[in-house]
Amino acid sequence: MPGLIRAAARTAVIAGTATSVSNRVSRRQANRWAQQEYENQQRYAQPAPAPAPAPAPAPAAPAPAAAPTQDTITQLKELGALYQQGILTEQEFAAQKAKLLGS
């Protein structure tokens, strides 16, 4: 019986060693192939052309301030009333006023 156990143990060691060697060879081959593929890509890759500088945008001429129309004045009065009633905060009032006046 001890001979049978010894033979089984030896077989297990040999099989484990063979598997380890096989895995190591596979990893080494995969690394070599990956390295070769990378080198081929680098060798045959053409450098990307440099992007052309974007032309500077022309400065926008400031729009002339238009005189407030009667409708704008009415809206400003309504906006002021909402602010006075506490419905609008100071920031909301300023933002809406700027939007109405176009500035």
A tleap script that builds the chain and sets N, CA, C and O, in Angstrom:
source leaprc.protein.ff14SB
mol = sequence {
  NMET PRO GLY LEU ILE ARG ALA ALA ALA ARG
  THR ALA VAL ILE ALA GLY THR ALA THR SER
  VAL SER ASN ARG VAL SER ARG ARG GLN ALA
  ASN ARG TRP ALA GLN GLN GLU TYR GLU ASN
  GLN GLN ARG TYR ALA GLN PRO ALA PRO ALA
  PRO ALA PRO ALA PRO ALA PRO ALA PRO ALA
  ALA PRO ALA PRO ALA ALA ALA PRO THR GLN
  ASP THR ILE THR GLN LEU LYS GLU LEU GLY
  ALA LEU TYR GLN GLN GLY ILE LEU THR GLU
  GLN GLU PHE ALA ALA GLN LYS ALA LYS LEU
  LEU GLY CSER
}
set mol.1.N position { 0.795 -1.188 0.000 }
set mol.1.CA position { 0.000 0.000 0.000 }
set mol.1.C position { 0.849 1.268 0.000 }
set mol.1.O position { 0.520 2.222 -0.706 }
set mol.2.N position { 1.965 1.302 0.799 }
set mol.2.CA position { 2.781 2.508 0.786 }
set mol.2.C position { 3.357 2.785 -0.602 }
set mol.2.O position { 3.570 3.943 -0.961 }
set mol.3.N position { 3.602 1.769 -1.360 }
set mol.3.CA position { 4.110 1.977 -2.708 }
set mol.3.C position { 3.081 2.654 -3.594 }
set mol.3.O position { 3.424 3.475 -4.445 }
set mol.4.N position { 1.826 2.308 -3.390 }
set mol.4.CA position { 0.747 2.910 -4.171 }
set mol.4.C position { 0.596 4.388 -3.832 }
set mol.4.O position { 0.401 5.218 -4.720 }
set mol.5.N position { 0.688 4.710 -2.557 }
set mol.5.CA position { 0.566 6.107 -2.124 }
set mol.5.C position { 1.755 6.912 -2.638 }
set mol.5.O position { 1.606 8.051 -3.081 }
set mol.6.N position { 2.933 6.304 -2.571 }
set mol.6.CA position { 4.125 6.987 -3.057 }
set mol.6.C position { 4.011 7.245 -4.557 }
set mol.6.O position { 4.386 8.321 -5.023 }
set mol.7.N position { 3.511 6.297 -5.307 }
set mol.7.CA position { 3.349 6.458 -6.754 }
set mol.7.C position { 2.317 7.540 -7.062 }
set mol.7.O position { 2.502 8.336 -7.983 }
set mol.8.N position { 1.228 7.567 -6.288 }
set mol.8.CA position { 0.197 8.587 -6.504 }
set mol.8.C position { 0.740 9.972 -6.177 }
set mol.8.O position { 0.446 10.942 -6.876 }
set mol.9.N position { 1.537 10.062 -5.105 }
set mol.9.CA position { 2.115 11.350 -4.721 }
set mol.9.C position { 3.100 11.824 -5.775 }
set mol.9.O position { 3.121 13.003 -6.126 }
set mol.10.N position { 3.915 10.906 -6.279 }
set mol.10.CA position { 4.882 11.265 -7.310 }
set mol.10.C position { 4.162 11.739 -8.570 }
set mol.10.O position { 4.577 12.712 -9.199 }
set mol.11.N position { 3.087 11.051 -8.933 }
set mol.11.CA position { 2.305 11.443 -10.107 }
set mol.11.C position { 1.708 12.835 -9.913 }
set mol.11.O position { 1.695 13.641 -10.844 }
set mol.12.N position { 1.219 13.117 -8.717 }
set mol.12.CA position { 0.633 14.428 -8.437 }
set mol.12.C position { 1.686 15.527 -8.539 }
set mol.12.O position { 1.413 16.603 -9.073 }
set mol.13.N position { 2.889 15.259 -8.029 }
set mol.13.CA position { 3.974 16.245 -8.099 }
set mol.13.C position { 4.363 16.488 -9.543 }
set mol.13.O position { 4.543 17.632 -9.958 }
set mol.14.N position { 4.493 15.421 -10.305 }
set mol.14.CA position { 4.875 15.553 -11.709 }
set mol.14.C position { 3.795 16.301 -12.484 }
set mol.14.O position { 4.108 17.169 -13.299 }
set mol.15.N position { 2.543 15.977 -12.240 }
set mol.15.CA position { 1.445 16.649 -12.946 }
set mol.15.C position { 1.399 18.131 -12.569 }
set mol.15.O position { 1.175 18.986 -13.426 }
set mol.16.N position { 1.612 18.431 -11.289 }
set mol.16.CA position { 1.618 19.831 -10.852 }
set mol.16.C position { 2.756 20.607 -11.476 }
set mol.16.O position { 2.582 21.756 -11.881 }
set mol.17.N position { 3.927 19.983 -11.557 }
set mol.17.CA position { 5.084 20.631 -12.169 }
set mol.17.C position { 4.834 20.869 -13.651 }
set mol.17.O position { 5.147 21.937 -14.177 }
set mol.18.N position { 4.270 19.874 -14.320 }
set mol.18.CA position { 3.985 20.014 -15.748 }
set mol.18.C position { 2.988 21.145 -15.991 }
set mol.18.O position { 3.142 21.924 -16.932 }
set mol.19.N position { 1.981 21.230 -15.152 }
set mol.19.CA position { 0.994 22.300 -15.301 }
set mol.19.C position { 1.640 23.657 -15.079 }
set mol.19.O position { 1.369 24.608 -15.813 }
set mol.20.N position { 2.484 23.747 -14.079 }
set mol.20.CA position { 3.166 25.005 -13.778 }
set mol.20.C position { 4.050 25.443 -14.942 }
set mol.20.O position { 4.040 26.609 -15.337 }
set mol.21.N position { 4.810 24.503 -15.483 }
set mol.21.CA position { 5.686 24.813 -16.612 }
set mol.21.C position { 4.860 25.214 -17.826 }
set mol.21.O position { 5.196 26.171 -18.524 }
set mol.22.N position { 3.786 24.487 -18.075 }
set mol.22.CA position { 2.929 24.792 -19.218 }
set mol.22.C position { 2.333 26.195 -19.094 }
set mol.22.O position { 2.303 26.949 -20.067 }
set mol.23.N position { 1.865 26.539 -17.906 }
set mol.23.CA position { 1.296 27.875 -17.699 }
set mol.23.C position { 2.349 28.965 -17.879 }
set mol.23.O position { 2.069 30.020 -18.448 }
set mol.24.N position { 3.551 28.707 -17.396 }
set mol.24.CA position { 4.626 29.685 -17.520 }
set mol.24.C position { 4.974 29.903 -18.994 }
set mol.24.O position { 5.184 31.039 -19.420 }
set mol.25.N position { 5.036 28.829 -19.765 }
set mol.25.CA position { 5.336 28.931 -21.195 }
set mol.25.C position { 4.223 29.700 -21.905 }
set mol.25.O position { 4.497 30.542 -22.761 }
set mol.26.N position { 2.989 29.416 -21.558 }
set mol.26.CA position { 1.862 30.118 -22.185 }
set mol.26.C position { 1.913 31.612 -21.889 }
set mol.26.O position { 1.689 32.433 -22.779 }
set mol.27.N position { 2.208 31.965 -20.642 }
set mol.27.CA position { 2.295 33.389 -20.281 }
set mol.27.C position { 3.440 34.065 -21.024 }
set mol.27.O position { 3.296 35.188 -21.506 }
set mol.28.N position { 4.570 33.382 -21.113 }
set mol.28.CA position { 5.724 33.955 -21.799 }
set mol.28.C position { 5.403 34.183 -23.277 }
set mol.28.O position { 5.753 35.223 -23.834 }
set mol.29.N position { 4.740 33.216 -23.911 }
set mol.29.CA position { 4.367 33.374 -25.316 }
set mol.29.C position { 3.375 34.518 -25.486 }
set mol.29.O position { 3.497 35.313 -26.418 }
set mol.30.N position { 2.406 34.604 -24.600 }
set mol.30.CA position { 1.415 35.675 -24.696 }
set mol.30.C position { 2.086 37.037 -24.545 }
set mol.30.O position { 1.736 37.985 -25.248 }
set mol.31.N position { 3.044 37.136 -23.634 }
set mol.31.CA position { 3.764 38.402 -23.459 }
set mol.31.C position { 4.584 38.751 -24.693 }
set mol.31.O position { 4.640 39.912 -25.100 }
set mol.32.N position { 5.220 37.744 -25.289 }
set mol.32.CA position { 6.001 37.995 -26.508 }
set mol.32.C position { 5.097 38.459 -27.644 }
set mol.32.O position { 5.434 39.396 -28.368 }
set mol.33.N position { 3.958 37.808 -27.800 }
set mol.33.CA position { 3.040 38.185 -28.876 }
set mol.33.C position { 2.494 39.596 -28.654 }
set mol.33.O position { 2.363 40.381 -29.594 }
set mol.34.N position { 2.184 39.896 -27.419 }
set mol.34.CA position { 1.682 41.236 -27.118 }
set mol.34.C position { 2.757 42.281 -27.399 }
set mol.34.O position { 2.460 43.349 -27.935 }
set mol.35.N position { 4.001 41.980 -27.041 }
set mol.35.CA position { 5.104 42.909 -27.289 }
set mol.35.C position { 5.324 43.086 -28.788 }
set mol.35.O position { 5.542 44.206 -29.252 }
set mol.36.N position { 5.271 41.995 -29.551 }
set mol.36.CA position { 5.441 42.092 -30.998 }
set mol.36.C position { 4.309 42.897 -31.626 }
set mol.36.O position { 4.548 43.711 -32.518 }
set mol.37.N position { 3.095 42.679 -31.173 }
set mol.37.CA position { 1.948 43.415 -31.701 }
set mol.37.C position { 2.102 44.907 -31.415 }
set mol.37.O position { 1.828 45.745 -32.274 }
set mol.38.N position { 2.539 45.225 -30.210 }
set mol.38.CA position { 2.738 46.626 -29.840 }
set mol.38.C position { 3.819 47.260 -30.712 }
set mol.38.O position { 3.652 48.377 -31.201 }
set mol.39.N position { 4.926 46.546 -30.906 }
set mol.39.CA position { 6.007 47.076 -31.734 }
set mol.39.C position { 5.550 47.275 -33.173 }
set mol.39.O position { 5.909 48.271 -33.802 }
set mol.40.N position { 4.760 46.339 -33.704 }
set mol.40.CA position { 4.240 46.492 -35.064 }
set mol.40.C position { 3.325 47.706 -35.168 }
set mol.40.O position { 3.388 48.453 -36.145 }
set mol.41.N position { 2.486 47.902 -34.175 }
set mol.41.CA position { 1.596 49.061 -34.200 }
set mol.41.C position { 2.397 50.355 -34.158 }
set mol.41.O position { 2.070 51.319 -34.850 }
set mol.42.N position { 3.442 50.370 -33.347 }
set mol.42.CA position { 4.255 51.580 -33.246 }
set mol.42.C position { 5.044 51.820 -34.533 }
set mol.42.O position { 5.237 52.964 -34.946 }
set mol.43.N position { 5.491 50.749 -35.155 }
set mol.43.CA position { 6.287 50.876 -36.368 }
set mol.43.C position { 5.444 51.389 -37.532 }
set mol.43.O position { 5.900 52.224 -38.313 }
set mol.44.N position { 4.214 50.887 -37.647 }
set mol.44.CA position { 3.396 51.224 -38.797 }
set mol.44.C position { 2.396 52.346 -38.542 }
set mol.44.O position { 1.711 52.796 -39.461 }
set mol.45.N position { 2.317 52.781 -37.328 }
set mol.45.CA position { 1.374 53.862 -37.022 }
set mol.45.C position { 1.942 55.170 -37.547 }
set mol.45.O position { 3.123 55.466 -37.367 }
set mol.46.N position { 1.105 55.931 -38.183 }
set mol.46.CA position { 1.524 57.234 -38.671 }
set mol.46.C position { 1.177 58.263 -37.611 }
set mol.46.O position { 0.105 58.201 -37.008 }
set mol.47.N position { 2.060 59.191 -37.384 }
set mol.47.CA position { 1.744 60.199 -36.374 }
set mol.47.C position { 0.548 61.033 -36.817 }
set mol.47.O position { 0.397 61.363 -37.993 }
set mol.48.N position { -0.278 61.356 -35.865 }
set mol.48.CA position { -1.467 62.156 -36.162 }
set mol.48.C position { -1.023 63.566 -36.533 }
set mol.48.O position { -0.130 64.126 -35.897 }
set mol.49.N position { -1.646 64.137 -37.559 }
set mol.49.CA position { -1.262 65.500 -37.932 }
set mol.49.C position { -1.609 66.473 -36.805 }
set mol.49.O position { -2.603 66.312 -36.098 }
set mol.50.N position { -0.773 67.463 -36.669 }
set mol.50.CA position { -1.004 68.462 -35.625 }
set mol.50.C position { -2.261 69.255 -35.970 }
set mol.50.O position { -2.448 69.653 -37.120 }
set mol.51.N position { -3.107 69.481 -34.998 }
set mol.51.CA position { -4.326 70.238 -35.286 }
set mol.51.C position { -3.990 71.683 -35.635 }
set mol.51.O position { -3.115 72.301 -35.027 }
set mol.52.N position { -4.692 72.197 -36.610 }
set mol.52.CA position { -4.481 73.579 -37.027 }
set mol.52.C position { -4.989 74.505 -35.934 }
set mol.52.O position { -6.029 74.246 -35.328 }
set mol.53.N position { -4.261 75.579 -35.683 }
set mol.53.CA position { -4.735 76.498 -34.652 }
set mol.53.C position { -6.058 77.130 -35.068 }
set mol.53.O position { -6.262 77.499 -36.225 }
set mol.54.N position { -6.926 77.239 -34.112 }
set mol.54.CA position { -8.243 77.817 -34.390 }
set mol.54.C position { -8.091 79.318 -34.603 }
set mol.54.O position { -7.371 79.985 -33.859 }
set mol.55.N position { -8.764 79.845 -35.611 }
set mol.55.CA position { -8.669 81.289 -35.828 }
set mol.55.C position { -9.303 82.033 -34.658 }
set mol.55.O position { -10.281 81.580 -34.063 }
set mol.56.N position { -8.728 83.168 -34.353 }
set mol.56.CA position { -9.250 83.965 -33.247 }
set mol.56.C position { -10.622 84.506 -33.632 }
set mol.56.O position { -10.801 85.036 -34.728 }
set mol.57.N position { -11.577 84.372 -32.740 }
set mol.57.CA position { -12.909 84.885 -33.069 }
set mol.57.C position { -12.892 86.407 -33.132 }
set mol.57.O position { -12.201 87.079 -32.366 }
set mol.58.N position { -13.661 86.915 -34.054 }
set mol.58.CA position { -13.757 88.367 -34.194 }
set mol.58.C position { -14.478 88.921 -32.976 }
set mol.58.O position { -15.474 88.355 -32.527 }
set mol.59.N position { -13.975 90.025 -32.442 }
set mol.59.CA position { -14.650 90.589 -31.271 }
set mol.59.C position { -16.059 91.035 -31.638 }
set mol.59.O position { -16.286 91.704 -32.646 }
set mol.60.N position { -16.979 90.648 -30.794 }
set mol.60.CA position { -18.376 90.998 -31.049 }
set mol.60.C position { -18.594 92.457 -30.676 }
set mol.60.O position { -18.180 92.913 -29.611 }
set mol.61.N position { -19.240 93.164 -31.558 }
set mol.61.CA position { -19.545 94.570 -31.288 }
set mol.61.C position { -20.656 94.619 -30.246 }
set mol.61.O position { -21.648 93.899 -30.356 }
set mol.62.N position { -20.490 95.463 -29.245 }
set mol.62.CA position { -21.545 95.541 -28.237 }
set mol.62.C position { -22.829 96.076 -28.849 }
set mol.62.O position { -22.828 97.029 -29.629 }
set mol.63.N position { -23.914 95.435 -28.472 }
set mol.63.CA position { -25.212 95.860 -29.001 }
set mol.63.C position { -25.572 97.199 -28.370 }
set mol.63.O position { -25.390 97.393 -27.168 }
set mol.64.N position { -26.074 98.107 -29.167 }
set mol.64.CA position { -26.460 99.391 -28.599 }
set mol.64.C position { -27.616 99.195 -27.631 }
set mol.64.O position { -28.547 98.431 -27.886 }
set mol.65.N position { -27.531 99.895 -26.532 }
set mol.65.CA position { -28.583 99.778 -25.528 }
set mol.65.C position { -29.856 100.398 -26.077 }
set mol.65.O position { -29.920 101.590 -26.378 }
set mol.66.N position { -30.860 99.551 -26.197 }
set mol.66.CA position { -32.133 100.038 -26.725 }
set mol.66.C position { -32.910 100.700 -25.599 }
set mol.66.O position { -32.829 100.294 -24.440 }
set mol.67.N position { -33.647 101.705 -25.958 }
set mol.67.CA position { -34.474 102.382 -24.963 }
set mol.67.C position { -35.557 101.414 -24.517 }
set mol.67.O position { -36.143 100.717 -25.345 }
set mol.68.N position { -35.830 101.362 -23.217 }
set mol.68.CA position { -36.853 100.442 -22.737 }
set mol.68.C position { -38.216 100.784 -23.331 }
set mol.68.O position { -38.638 101.939 -23.363 }
set mol.69.N position { -38.877 99.746 -23.793 }
set mol.69.CA position { -40.212 99.950 -24.344 }
set mol.69.C position { -41.218 99.957 -23.204 }
set mol.69.O position { -40.882 99.652 -22.060 }
set mol.70.N position { -42.426 100.301 -23.523 }
set mol.70.CA position { -43.478 100.344 -22.502 }
set mol.70.C position { -43.687 98.958 -21.892 }
set mol.70.O position { -43.956 98.830 -20.698 }
set mol.71.N position { -43.559 97.914 -22.733 }
set mol.71.CA position { -43.722 96.545 -22.249 }
set mol.71.C position { -42.626 96.198 -21.242 }
set mol.71.O position { -42.893 95.576 -20.214 }
set mol.72.N position { -41.384 96.606 -21.544 }
set mol.72.CA position { -40.270 96.337 -20.642 }
set mol.72.C position { -40.464 97.067 -19.323 }
set mol.72.O position { -40.204 96.509 -18.257 }
set mol.73.N position { -40.914 98.299 -19.391 }
set mol.73.CA position { -41.143 99.074 -18.172 }
set mol.73.C position { -42.213 98.409 -17.316 }
set mol.73.O position { -42.084 98.344 -16.094 }
set mol.74.N position { -43.257 97.920 -17.950 }
set mol.74.CA position { -44.326 97.242 -17.219 }
set mol.74.C position { -43.792 95.981 -16.548 }
set mol.74.O position { -44.113 95.702 -15.393 }
set mol.75.N position { -42.986 95.228 -17.269 }
set mol.75.CA position { -42.421 94.006 -16.702 }
set mol.75.C position { -41.490 94.321 -15.534 }
set mol.75.O position { -41.468 93.591 -14.543 }
set mol.76.N position { -40.718 95.411 -15.647 }
set mol.76.CA position { -39.836 95.803 -14.551 }
set mol.76.C position { -40.639 96.198 -13.318 }
set mol.76.O position { -40.252 95.885 -12.192 }
set mol.77.N position { -41.757 96.886 -13.533 }
set mol.77.CA position { -42.612 97.272 -12.405 }
set mol.77.C position { -43.176 96.022 -11.723 }
set mol.77.O position { -43.204 95.939 -10.496 }
set mol.78.N position { -43.622 95.054 -12.524 }
set mol.78.CA position { -44.155 93.811 -11.956 }
set mol.78.C position { -43.061 93.050 -11.197 }
set mol.78.O position { -43.308 92.473 -10.138 }
set mol.79.N position { -41.867 93.063 -11.754 }
set mol.79.CA position { -40.736 92.400 -11.115 }
set mol.79.C position { -40.418 93.065 -9.778 }
set mol.79.O position { -40.165 92.390 -8.780 }
set mol.80.N position { -40.435 94.409 -9.773 }
set mol.80.CA position { -40.192 95.148 -8.532 }
set mol.80.C position { -41.247 94.845 -7.486 }
set mol.80.O position { -40.940 94.722 -6.300 }
set mol.81.N position { -42.499 94.723 -7.929 }
set mol.81.CA position { -43.580 94.420 -6.992 }
set mol.81.C position { -43.382 93.027 -6.385 }
set mol.81.O position { -43.599 92.840 -5.187 }
set mol.82.N position { -42.975 92.058 -7.192 }
set mol.82.CA position { -42.727 90.704 -6.679 }
set mol.82.C position { -41.583 90.707 -5.665 }
set mol.82.O position { -41.618 89.984 -4.669 }
set mol.83.N position { -40.570 91.533 -5.936 }
set mol.83.CA position { -39.445 91.631 -5.005 }
set mol.83.C position { -39.890 92.280 -3.695 }
set mol.83.O position { -39.511 91.829 -2.614 }
set mol.84.N position { -40.688 93.333 -3.795 }
set mol.84.CA position { -41.167 94.031 -2.598 }
set mol.84.C position { -42.048 93.123 -1.739 }
set mol.84.O position { -42.048 93.228 -0.513 }
set mol.85.N position { -42.796 92.235 -2.389 }
set mol.85.CA position { -43.677 91.329 -1.650 }
set mol.85.C position { -42.899 90.163 -1.026 }
set mol.85.O position { -43.450 89.390 -0.242 }
set mol.86.N position { -41.629 90.046 -1.379 }
set mol.86.CA position { -40.812 88.971 -0.822 }
set mol.86.C position { -40.920 87.670 -1.592 }
set mol.86.O position { -40.424 86.638 -1.140 }
set mol.87.N position { -41.560 87.707 -2.742 }
set mol.87.CA position { -41.708 86.496 -3.556 }
set mol.87.C position { -40.383 86.148 -4.235 }
set mol.87.O position { -40.041 84.975 -4.382 }
set mol.88.N position { -39.639 87.186 -4.650 }
set mol.88.CA position { -38.340 86.984 -5.292 }
set mol.88.C position { -37.232 87.364 -4.324 }
set mol.88.O position { -37.363 88.315 -3.553 }
set mol.89.N position { -36.136 86.609 -4.373 }
set mol.89.CA position { -34.963 86.985 -3.584 }
set mol.89.C position { -34.214 88.076 -4.336 }
set mol.89.O position { -34.519 88.372 -5.491 }
set mol.90.N position { -33.238 88.666 -3.672 }
set mol.90.CA position { -32.474 89.739 -4.307 }
set mol.90.C position { -31.721 89.218 -5.533 }
set mol.90.O position { -31.619 89.914 -6.543 }
set mol.91.N position { -31.191 87.985 -5.443 }
set mol.91.CA position { -30.461 87.407 -6.571 }
set mol.91.C position { -31.401 87.129 -7.742 }
set mol.91.O position { -31.052 87.393 -8.892 }
set mol.92.N position { -32.586 86.599 -7.458 }
set mol.92.CA position { -33.556 86.324 -8.527 }
set mol.92.C position { -34.002 87.623 -9.182 }
set mol.92.O position { -34.135 87.697 -10.403 }
set mol.93.N position { -34.234 88.646 -8.364 }
set mol.93.CA position { -34.654 89.944 -8.890 }
set mol.93.C position { -33.576 90.512 -9.813 }
set mol.93.O position { -33.878 90.987 -10.908 }
set mol.94.N position { -32.303 90.460 -9.363 }
set mol.94.CA position { -31.211 91.000 -10.169 }
set mol.94.C position { -31.056 90.218 -11.473 }
set mol.94.O position { -30.801 90.811 -12.521 }
set mol.95.N position { -31.205 88.907 -11.418 }
set mol.95.CA position { -31.059 88.089 -12.625 }
set mol.95.C position { -32.165 88.383 -13.628 }
set mol.95.O position { -31.898 88.523 -14.822 }
set mol.96.N position { -33.398 88.478 -13.157 }
set mol.96.CA position { -34.518 88.751 -14.064 }
set mol.96.C position { -34.431 90.163 -14.627 }
set mol.96.O position { -34.751 90.390 -15.794 }
set mol.97.N position { -34.002 91.104 -13.806 }
set mol.97.CA position { -33.858 92.490 -14.258 }
set mol.97.C position { -32.799 92.566 -15.357 }
set mol.97.O position { -32.996 93.237 -16.370 }
set mol.98.N position { -31.667 91.869 -15.151 }
set mol.98.CA position { -30.609 91.858 -16.160 }
set mol.98.C position { -31.105 91.212 -17.448 }
set mol.98.O position { -30.764 91.664 -18.541 }
set mol.99.N position { -31.902 90.166 -17.327 }
set mol.99.CA position { -32.443 89.501 -18.513 }
set mol.99.C position { -33.371 90.440 -19.280 }
set mol.99.O position { -33.322 90.504 -20.508 }
set mol.100.N position { -34.211 91.163 -18.556 }
set mol.100.CA position { -35.145 92.085 -19.214 }
set mol.100.C position { -34.418 93.238 -19.894 }
set mol.100.O position { -34.798 93.667 -20.983 }
set mol.101.N position { -33.377 93.732 -19.245 }
set mol.101.CA position { -32.648 94.869 -19.801 }
set mol.101.C position { -31.620 94.432 -20.838 }
set mol.101.O position { -31.038 95.267 -21.531 }
set mol.102.N position { -31.399 93.135 -20.944 }
set mol.102.CA position { -30.494 92.619 -21.974 }
set mol.102.C position { -29.033 92.872 -21.659 }
set mol.102.O position { -28.218 92.979 -22.575 }
set mol.103.N position { -28.683 92.970 -20.393 }
set mol.103.CA position { -27.276 93.191 -20.045 }
set mol.103.C position { -26.808 92.150 -19.074 }
set mol.103.O position { -25.648 92.167 -18.661 }
savepdb mol mol.pdb
quit
